[in-house]
Amino acid sequence: MKFTFDKPFEFEGKKYESIDMKLETMNGADFVKVKKGWAKEGNFAAVPAADCEFCMRFAALAAKLPLEFFEALPVHEYNKLYTTVFNFLMA
């Protein structure tokens, strides 16, 4: 799934106009891996996919980018991306 930014985003000297999150290729083991790491840091939600940090961790794994990339996004892009991942997981 390609996600296109409203404006180019620069991270560690590289400009990104979009990212390719291979959400369609993710499996249950990937979900559990993200959930275990997320929970290990003290996070909890009855529905993990409803948590924006969980979704960003899932996106990071799917896009093969560091979590810091997603944390550095402008809030508008962060929220758009969170909504995209949430909708994918809950479809």
Secondary structure, DSSP 8 states (H G I E B T S, - for coil): -EEEEEEEEEETTEEEEEEE--GGG--HHHHHHHHHHHHHTT---SSGGGSHHHHHHHHHHHHT--HHHHHTS-HHHHHHHHHHHHHHHH-
